C-alpha cells in the first residue's frame, strides 16, 4: 500500500481523500501489510520494499502519463531530494508476481496506444514487470468518490469475485 504523499510540487497538490482511501484499503489486508505512507512513500522506498514478493500492490497518488515518451509516465510520490516520481521505465526493471496492481490516480493507464501494445504507460509497465492484472484510470478520478469505490472493490475481491467483476460491481454501486 503506497500513497498519501505530501505535495512534492505545486502542480501536484495533496489529495484530500488519500488518507481515507488508504485506511479503507488497509482494512482488507493483514495487519502486517507493508504500508509506505506520507513522507515515507518515496520512489526508493517502493524499490527497496521488495514489491516482487507481494500479491497486491495499491497506489494512492497522482500520476502522470506522457504521450510522447510513455516510459516517462510516473506515479507521483513523496519528495526525496530532487526525486519524487516512480517512472514506468523503472517499474519494468523490478519483477513482480502481484495478482493485482491498482493505480488509484488520474490517467494511470496511459494516454498513447501503440499497435500490438495498446496503451503504454504505468499500467503497461506493471504488466510488463509481471503483474497479472492492473486497475488504472483512463480519465480524471473523483477524489471524493474513490475511497468508497476502492473499499467496495476489495470487499468484492475478498468475497471471491475476480477483480474485473468486483470493480464493475463497485462502479455500479457508486452509480446507484
Buried (B, 14 or more C-beta within 10 A) or exposed (E): BBBBBBBBEEEBEBBEBBBBBBBBBBEBBEEEBBBBBBBBBBBEBBBEBEBEEBEBBBBBBBBBBBEEEBBBBBBBBBBBEEBBBBBBEBBBEBEBEBBBBBBBBBBBBBBBEEEEEBBBBBBBBBBBBBBBBBBBBBEEBEBEEBBBBBBBBBBBBEEEBEBEEBBBBBBEBEEE
